[in-house]
Amino acid sequence: MPELPEVETTRRGIEPYAKGQRIEKVIVREKRLRWPVDENLSAQLSGRQITSVERRAKYLLLATDIGEVMIHLGMSGSLRIIEQEKPKKHDHLDLVLCNGKTIRFNDPRRFGSVLLAPAGQQHKLLASLGVEPLLDEFNIDYLWPLAKQRKLPIKAFIMNNQVVVGVGNIYAQEALFLTGIHPGRAANRISKKRLESLIEAIKQVLAKAIEAGGSSLKDFTGADGKPGYFQQTLNVYGRQGEACVVCSNPLKQLTIGQRNTAFCSHCQR
């Protein structure tokens, strides 16, 4: 599933080609996505200029004067910048730009979405989201009071989008390993100092993943069609049973929030 680094990688790949360009038309080949694509989307967006390409959590936001095009990649979606390329299987939607480029949305599982949020209104899908992890607002003064109120495992706590957005399964495991925190430890039983270290580790892991172009797990590719390479530096994710990179003891696995979680029982307490 594309996580925050993959979505940010996609945003950076699209922005140079899309920002400032007018949308010539929208071609919808399959409207049955997670939520049905509005049949009037092309009429609404044709001739509108894309004034910015932003990201909020795992949503890409293409701003126009009538509102924002909200794109979510779901579990298997991707966006690519193309020129005069025949559509392939699962190429469900095109945003054709006046510069000859096309933003093409491909989604084999159709769990992604393309929605239009009217100008001046905050879409309900964005209303309850927590802070962005790479911004200064994600700090110990913000997280400490929230953590002290929660008894759930720290991994589940930092993966809660109402607390902080975009810390997916891969990046939560990696950040917890870097700080030596057991993923099953209760959030309210972690010291302020260790929690502050975890905040910095989350920022470090996400920034490193973005720099590497995301994690090419299964079928993610960036806007240029190239895979990400962060997976080559994973310390624990998907490595249960293998040797810990620090102590060489075999990594163990437990289930938290219905997600497999690899960790080192010697290094993480």
Steps between C-alpha positions, in 0.01 A plus 500: 500500500645842408581687820595863566851479344358341185229763475749782560731348237207500257412861588854616432503313170172651382538859619748628235272384220163589652536822698383800300352286223138498386302179494385438145268213588448207732464152350327249727522138383387344827297700752457213745782585738473499880251781455339548155668766286266793441362471145524881470868512599623580148245778452591647839878492452545570127679831453592532868858579596687288754639760737680263739578132558498424872473201730293450815565166668474253209278722286639691202328836462494674161362847567284692252278804538190283546655260750758228552529175312560247780681187384562200725709211367322238710682168531648467152451829319758715325517824305728550202584787269472378141483628142279343231513153649219254437314406818578164655298277724399676823571849358174636636530877467702767317542867578605636161698823529541775244880454489459159335558307823247269661468400864390138480343315793548123506347285773468120461298451819288815460530595869630845406287806439476823300271758661436872462484701823324836438703815563471641850388172653706247693414154379373263768781255419756761608314649796617264777859444390787553743818699443745446217805311632758701306378838626626676814155460657577131549704539817515381859271777626232370263553124540577463870153602634331269248724204582444533875128440444535184293565144612508347153828370349733776387505364145121530474518846659742647244309334215177673606428766234312709754826534694754532219445426133696278267701285741417171330590147598845500339612832644355442847698176535821661378469805728428285806805285426724806470389622844510158667133511597300178506203543263261346753591731788210717613520860378450637852793294634763663280711775652495851364864471392441177307186641342696802383757265345218315325372823347844569356531142373163526322612820330834341407348180360237682295749754364740223404222306327394808301860559396519138381179538302280294730486126562456285190291236676282307256404744224571858609671727250546875499363747247788415266415130510812413699492302827615628837800350675446557873422129545867426448578667835227345716622382841198302621197522272440165330816351655349288779719197565806668353795632703472841665738747335619612845519192726462212248220337703208380285224756458163405641149583386173592670166632380390852596182642360473204262837590348811285515777670692864395493726604788808403697418377848860571609536855365142622547358534851 
